[in-house]
Amino acid sequence: MATSVVSSATERPPSRAGFEAPPEVRRGAEHKYLIALAVVVAALMQVIDSSIVNVALPDMMGNLGANLDEIAWVSTGYIIASVIVMPLTGFLGDLFGRKRYFVGSIILFTMSSFFCGASHSLATLVLWRLLQGVGGGALMTVSQAVLFESFPPEEAGMAMALFGLGVMVGPTIGPTLGGYLVDNAGWPWIFYINLPIGIVAATMIAAYVHDPEHQQKPSSIDYQGISLLAICVFATQYVLEHGQREDWFESRQIIFLTSLAVVSGIGLVWRELTTDQPAIDFRVLKHRQVWVGTLLGVVMGVGLYAMSFTLPVFMQNDLRMTAEQTGLVLLPGAMATAVSMAIVGRLTARVDSRLLVTGGALIFALAAWKLSLITSQSGEIDFFWPLILRGIGLGMMFVPLTTLTLAGLSSHELSQGSGLYNFFRQLGGSFGIAVIATLVTRYTTQFREVLGEHVTTTNPLALQRIEMLTRGMMTHGVDRWTAHQRALGILDQQLYGQASVIAYSHIYIITMLSILLLIPMLLLVGKTRSTGGAHVVMD
C-alpha cells in the first residue's frame, strides 16, 4: 500500500498520487480568523440572496406588472450568471489578481444589489440580477481557496466548518428574512440589506487577504472556452428550470437546448484539454481525490437541494404555514448543522473522513425516512427531530467531503479545484430540483387518480362525507344544489391534498436512497487521516 503525504514542509516533491504539498508560509495566517469571518460573511451574503428572492416574487409580479414566466428570470438569470462564473474564478483570479478580483466581485455584487432594489421595470431588474450573479459566482469559490491557504493543513477541517456555516445556514435564513422584509419593508429591501454587509466584507478582505505567491497572470485569454462554457451553462440551466413547465422533450425548444448543451459541453472539455492557457483547468480532475470528491459532491447536491426545495413548498402549500413560520420550523435544523460542523471540523484531523461522511449519510437518510412519515395532520413539532437529524447529517458530510476533495491540492491548483467542485455541486443541485419538481407533479397526479377511484357514488363513506359537507353549508343559508357542488369541490381538494402528501413522502424516500449512494462511492476514495499536521492520503 502506497502512502502520499501532504504536509506543511516548505519543499517536498509531489507524491505518487500527484498531490503537491502546500507551502509552510501562509500569508495572512496571523489574521486567519478575521479572514474566515470576512469570507464567510461574503459567502453567506451570496447564499442568502439566491434563496431570499423567491419569497418576494409575488410582490415583484404585482409591482412590476410581470407574469410568472417573466418574473422567473429574476431567479434564473442570477443562477445562470453565477454558475458560469464559478469554474472561471481560478482564471479570473490569476488575470486580475485574486485579492483585487475578490474585492471587485463583492463591490459588483453590492452595487448591483442597490440597483436591483431601485429598479422600476422587469428588464432593468433582470439586467442587474445578471450582474449580481457575475459578482456572486466568485464569492463562494474564492472564499474556499482563501480559507484553505490561510489555515494550516491540520486545521483544514475547521476552516471548512466555518465556511459551511454560511453555506448551509444561509438557505434557512433566506426565506425567513425575506418574508419578514417583504411584509414589513417591501421587496426592494431584500436587496438593500446587502449594502452594509458587502461594505464590511470588502473592507475586511482588502485589509487582511493577500494574493498567493504562486499567482501568475495568464499570457492570453481563452475566449473560445469562456464562450462554450456560457452556451453550455445557459442551455443546461434553462432546460432544468423550464423543462417541467414545457413537458420536457415534448417541446422542440427543450430538445434543441439539450442538444446544444451536450455539443457545447463536449466542445468545452475538448478545448480546455488541448489549449495551453485554458480558462478552466480540467486537468485538476486527474487527482483521484478531486474527481471522486466532486462526483460525491454532485450526489450530495442532488439530495441536499432536493430536500431544501421541497420542504418549504410542502410546509407552505400543504400545511398552510407562512414563510416566517416555515423559517422558524427550519431554524433548529440550521442550528444543528452549525453545531455539527463545529464538532466535525475538529474531528477531521483525527478521524478518517470516509467514516464521517458515512455516518452523516446514514443520519441524513434516517431524517429523510422520518420526514416521509409526515402527514397532512402533522404540526410544527413533528418536524423538530427529523430536521435536527438532517442538520447533524449535513454537517458530518459537508466538512469532510470538502476537505478530502480540496486539501490535497497544491496552491496553484486550489482555485481551479474549488471552482469545479462548487460548479458541479451546483449543477447537481439544479438537476435534483428539476427531477424532484417533475416527480412531485407526476406523483400527485398519479395518486390523485388512485384515490379518486375509491370515491364513487357507490362508496358509502364518500357519500356520507359529501352529505355531511352539504348539510354543513346548508346551515349557513346555501341552497342544497349549490351546497352539493361546493361539497364535491371540497372533497376534490382534500383528495388532491392527500395525493400531494403521499407524493412528498415518496420524494423523501428517493432522497434517502440518493444520499445512501454516497456510502459505496466512498470506496473509490483513499483513506485519509492527519499525522503531525500532515494530511495523509492512503492509496
N, C-alpha and C positions, 0 to 999 in steps of 0.2 A: 504494500500500500504506500503510495507516494503522498508526501505532505507538502503543501505550498504555504508559505508564511508571508503575511502582510504585516510588517512591524513598523515601529516608529524610527528605525535606523535611518541615518541620513543618506547612505548609499547602500543599495542592495540590488543585485541583479534580479531580473524578472524570474518568477517561479515557473515550474514546468507547466502549471495551469495558465500561465500568461499574465498573472496579476503582478503589478509593479507596486512597490511599497511607496506610500505617500511620504513626503519629506518630514523630517522631525520638526523643523522650524515652521510654525504655523502663524502667519501674520494675523494679528488681531486676537490671538488666543487669550491675551490678558483681559480682553473685554468680551469673552465668549458668551457670557450670559446676557449682556446688553445687546450683542449681535443677535442672539437667539430671540430675545424679546422683540427686536425690530423686525426680523424676518417672519416671525410667527404672526405679528400684527399685520404685516403685508399680505401673507398668505391667507389669514383669516378674513381680511377685507375682500379678497378675491372670491373665496369660497362662499361667504355670506351673500355677496352680490349676485352670484349665479343662481341662488335659490330665493332670495328675498323678493325678486321681481315678480315671481309667479303669483304671489298673493295680491299684487296691485294691478294685475292685468285687467280685471273687470272695470276698475275705476278709470284706467287708461283708455279703455274702449269707449266709455261714455264721454270722457273729456276730450278725446282726440277724434271722435267720430269714426272709429275703425271697427271692422268686423273681426271675428275670431281668427280667421286665416291671416288677416293683415297684422293684427297685434301680436301674433305668434312670432313674427320676425324680430320683435324686441328681444325675445329669448334666443331664438335660433341664430340671429346674426351675431350675438355676443359669443355663443358657444362655438360657432364656426371660426370666427376670428381668433379666439383664444386657443383652440385646438391646432390651428395652422401654425401658430407661433411656438407652441410647446416644443416640438422637436428641433426648432431653429434656434433655441436660446443659446446653445453652445456656440454656434457660428456667429450669432449676433453679438454675444459677449466678447468674443475674440475680435470682431470687427470694430466695435465701438469702445472696447474696454469694459470688463464685466461690471465694475462699480458704476461707471457712467451709464451703462445700459440699464442696470437695475434701478438706479435712482430716476433715470429718464422714464422708465416704464411706470414707476409709481406716480410720477408727475403727470404723465399722459393719462393714466387711469383716473387720477384725482380730478384733473381738469375736465376730462370727458364726463365725469360724474356730475360736475356742476352744470355743464351744458345739457346733459340728459334731463336734469331737473327743470331747466329753464326752457325746454323745448315746448313749442306750441303746435307742432304738426307731427304726424307719424313719420314722414320721411326724415325730418331732422332728428327725431329721437332714434330711429334705426341707424342713421349715419353715426351719431355719437356713441351708440351702443357698439357698433363695429370697432370704432377707435378705442373704446373702453376695453373691448376684448383683446385688441392688439397689445395694450398695456398690461392687461390682467394675465395673459398667457405666460408671461415671464415670471410672475410673482411666485408661483408655486415651485417651478422647476429650479430657478436660480436660488431660491431660498434653501432648497435641499443641498445644492452644491456648496453654498456658503457655509451652512451648518457643518457639513462633513469636513470642510477644510479648517473650520475654526476650533473644532473639538478634537482631542487626541483619539487614536483608534479605539482604545479601551472604553471611551465614552460615546462611541457612535450610536449605541442603542439609546442612551439618554438624549442625545441630540435629536434622534428621530421621534422619541416620545414627545419632546417639546413641540416639534413640528406637527406631529399627529394630533395634538390637542386642537390646533386650529383647523386642520383638515377635516377631522371627524366631528368636532363640536359645532363647527360653522353651519352645516346644513340643518342642525336642530335649532340653532338660534335664529337663523334667517327667517323662516315663516312666522315665528312668534314676534320678532322685532318688526317684520314687515307689516303684520296685521295691526300691531299697536300704532305704528306710524301712519298707516293709511287711514285708520279710524279716527285718530286724534290730530293729525297734522296735514294729511294729504299725501298723495303718491309721490310728488317731487322730493319729499324728504327722505325717501329710501335711497336717493342718490346724494342728497346734500349731507347726509350723515357721514359720508366717506371723506369729506373735506378735512376736518381736523385730524382724523386718523391717518390719512395719506400724508399730511404735512409732517406729523410726528414721525412716521415711519421713514419718510425720505430724509429728514434731518438726521435721524439716528444712524441710518445706513451710510449717509455721506460722511458722518463723523467717525464711524468705527470700522466699516468694512473696507478691505483693501483688495486690489487686484491681485490675482495669483501670479507668482513669479514666473511660471511657465508660459504665461499668456503670450501669444504671437498673433499679430494681425494677418489675416489671410491675404495673399497676393492678388486674388481675383474673387469675384462674386459669382456664385453658381446660379445664374438667373433661370436656367432650364430646370434645375432641381426644385427651386422655390416655386416656379410656375406649376410643375407637375404635382407638387405637394398641395398647392392651393386648389387645383382642379379636383384631385383625389378626395381631399377632406370635404370640400363643398358638396360634391356629388354623394359621398358616403353619408354625411350628416343629414343632407336633405332627404335621402331615402329612408334613413332611420327615423327622422322626425315626422315625415309626411306619408310614409308607406301605409300605415294603418288607415289613415284618413282616405287614401286613394285606392284602398283594397289591393295593395301591394302589386303583384305582377299582372293584375288585370289592367293596370294603367300603362300605356305606352311610354309616358314620361318616366315612370319609375324604372321600367325596363331599360330605357336609354341611359338614365343616370347610373344605374347599376353597372351597365357595360362600360360606361365612361370611367367609373370609379375603379373597376378591375384593370382596364387598359392603362390608365394613368398611374395606378399603383405599381403595376409591373414595370412600367417605364421609369418610375421614380427609383425603384430599387436598382434597376439596371444602370441608370445614370449615376447614382451615388456610389455604386461599387466600381465604376470604371473611370471616374474622374479623379484627378489628383487633389482637387480642392473642393470636396463635397460640402454642401450646406448641412447635410445630415450624415453623420459618420456611422453607417450601419455596421461597420467593422467592429464596433464596440460589442456587438452581439456575438462575436466569436468566443467570448468568455462564457463558459457554461453557466456560471452563477448568474450572469446577466440575462441570458436568453431564457433560462428556466425561470428565474425570478420574475421576468417580465411576463412570461406565459402565466405564471401563478397570479400575478397582479391583474391580468385580464380576467381570469376566473373569479378572483375576489371582487373585481369591479362589477362583474355581472350580478353576483349575489348581493353585494352591498347596495348598488344603485337601484336594483330592482326592488329591494325591501324599502329603501329610503323613499322611492317614488310611490309605492303602493300604500304605505302606512298612513300618510296624511290624507290621501284620497279616500281611503276606506273609512277613516275616522270622521271626516267631514261629510262625505256623501252618504254613507250607510248608517253611521251612528249619530249624525247631525251635530257634531261638535263644531265650534267656531275655530278659526285659525289660531286664536290666542289659547283656547283650551287645548287644541292639538299640540301646540308648542309646549305647554305645561306638562302634558302627559309624556312627551318625548324627553323632557328635561332630565329626569332621573337617569335615563339610559345614557344621555350625554355625559353626565357626571360620572357614571360608572366607567365609561370609556376613558375619561381623564385619569381617574384613579388607576385603572388597569394599565394604561400606558406608562404612568409614572413608575409603577412597580416593575413592569416588564422591561422598561428602559434600563433598569439596573440588573435585571436577571440575564440580559443578553450577553453580558460579559462573563457569565459563569455557566449558562445552560445552552445546550445545542439549540440553535434557532428552529430546527425542524421539529423538535419536541414542543416548543412554544406554539408554533403555527398549528401543529396537530391538535394540541389542547384547545386553542382558540377556535379552530374549525368545528370541533365536537361541541363546544359550548354554544357557538353561534347556531349550529344545526339544531341543538336542543331548543334554543329560543324560537327558531322558525317553526319547529314542530308544535310548541306550546301556543304560538300565535295561530296555527292552523285550527286550533280548538275554539277560537273566539267565535261567538255567535252574535246575532243582531240584538240580543238582550244584554250583552256584556257592557260593563261600565269602565270607568277610568281605572279603577283598582285592578281590573283583570289584566291590564297591560303592564302593570308595575314590574313583576318578576320576569316575564319574558323580555322586556326591554332592558332590564338590569343585566340579564344573561347575555343579551345581544351586545350590550356595551362592553362587557368584560371580554367577550369573544373577539370583538373588533380590535380592542387594544392588544390582545395577545397575538393577533395575526398581523396587524399593520406594521408595528415596530420591527419585529424580527424579519419579516419578509422584505421590507425596505432595506434593512441593514445588510442582510445576506446578499441582496441584489447589487448594492452600490458600494459597500465598504471595501471591497477588494480592488476597486478601480484605481488606476493612477490618477494623479491630479489633472493631467491634461485630458483624460477620458471622462472625468466625473460629470461635467456639464452635459456632455452628449448622452451619457448613460442615464442621468436624471431626466433629461428631456424625453428620451424614448420611453422610459419606464412610465412616466406620467401620461405621455401621449397614448400609449396602448391601453393603460388602465382607464383613461377617459373614454376611448373608443369602446372598450369592453362594457363600461357603464352605459353608454349610449345604446349599444346593441342589446344589453339586458333590458333597458327601459322599453325599447321598441318591441322586443319579443313579449315582455310581460304585458304591455298595453294591448297587444293583439290577442294574447291568450285570455286576458280578463274579459274582453269584449266577446270572444267566441265562447268561452266557458259560460258566461252569463246567459247568452242566447240559448246555448245547448241545455243548460239546467232549467231555464225558464220553460222550455218546451217539455222537458221531462216532468216537471212539477205540474204543468198545465194539463197533462194527460190524466191526472188524478182529480182534477177539479172539473167535474162534469155535472150535468143536470141529474145524473143518476147517483151521484155521491151524496149520501145523507149529511155528512159532515160539512160539505161545501154548501149544500142548500141551507143548512142550519146557520152557517156563518153569514150567508147573504141575507137571510131573513132577519137575523139579529141586527145587521148593519142598516137594513132598510127601515126597520121599526125605530131604531135609534134616531135616524134622521127625520122620520115622520113626526116624532115627538117635538121636533123643532119647527113644525109647520110646513114641511116639504111634502108635496103630494106623492102618492105611492109610486107612480111610474118614474118620476124624477129621482126619488129616493132609491129605487131599484137600480137605475142606471148608475147612480153615484156609488152604490154598494159594489156593483161589478167593477167599477174603476178602482175603488179602494182595494178590492181583492187582487186585482191585476198588479197594482203597485206593490202589494205585500208579497206576491209571488216573485216579482222582479227583484225586490229587495232580498228575499231569501236566496234566490238564484245567485245574486251578486255575492252574498256572504259565502256561499259554497264555492264560488269561483275563486275568491280570495284565499279560502282555505287550501284549495289545490295549488294556488300560486306559491304559498308559503312552503308547501311540501316540495315543490320544484326548486325553490330557493335552497331548502335544506339539502337536497341532493346535489345541487350545483356546488355548494360550499364543501360538501364531503369529497368532491373530486380533487380538492387540494391535497388530501392526505396521500393517495397513491402517487401523485405527481411529485411529492417531496422526495421520493426515492431517486429522482433524477439529480437532486442537489447533493453535493458533497457535505460531509459532516463539518459543522463549524463550531468553534469554541474560541475562547480568548485565553492566552497564556502570557503572563508577564507584559501585558499591554499590547500584545500582538494578536491580530486576527489570523486564525488558522483555518485553512480550507483543506479538508482531507478528501482526496480523490478515491 
